[in-house]
Amino acid sequence: MSPVARLMALPVHAYRLLLSPWVGHGCRFQPTCSVYALAALERHGALKGGWLAARRICRCHPWGGEGYDPVPGTDPQD
């Protein structure tokens, strides 16, 4: 992971450590948004991975869908 991607992953790690236990486990997607964000940053780097993570978080609303949504390029069925 690039240094910029590591820097972008810090807020995700902080969320998982501090806020996630209080919010609960009601994620509509699999993998969860935080796992998706970390995988996207790891696989695609800061720019594209950050874009994929932001796009996924923006879909996290009552009308945004649900179900299995892997990071592009990591699905074993591809």
Secondary structure by P-SEA (a helix, b strand, c coil): ccaaaaaaaaaaaaaaccccccccccccccccaaaaaaaaaaccccaaaaaaaaaaaaaccccccccccccccccccc
